């Protein structure tokens, strides 16, 4: 474990040095002079944590070597061997030689057991042809954030309506911020109408 951590620290240190404007100029000068062929790789280096797309994470190379690992449980990309790289072996993917991930690509991960979500059985309403997004892999936005409304009768209904109006005004009800809406009792009075009456759910 010490060797991967040391390698990761060395690579990150080089990347940070390369981001300094003065060092970039110096490295490019050396590359032009033919003294350091690897300089362009240092100049364009990125930290693994900069990647949000799983494939970009696993495909990333630094100095010609794969250094990143994508964790499905955390939905984050980290340097192999870093203190943040503590994902279960079966729930991460990496092409890195020093990685302990069982999968090398994102598609090979067992998403059902590693997503961190609770599996639930849902019965469709009779007479509807509605398809739940989870029935198709990758159909949800992957935000990993749920909007919850509590119970409390008419007060909860009014509160939820005001909260969503505020979130809408802030541009957060755009379909990319929240992945799910859950509610109880009075909060469900609002969420059911909002969910099934989207065509007229502007700001009425």
Secondary structure, DSSP 8 states (H G I E B T S, - for coil): -HHHHHHHHHHHHHHHHHHSHHHHHHHHHHHHHTS-TTHHHHHT---GGG--SHHHHHH-EETTEE-EEEETTTTEEEETTSTT----GGGEE---TT---SBSSGGGS-HHHHS----------TT-----GGGSTT-S-----EEEE---HHHHHHHHHHHHHHHHHTT--SSSS-SEEEE-THHHHHHHHHHH-GGG-S--
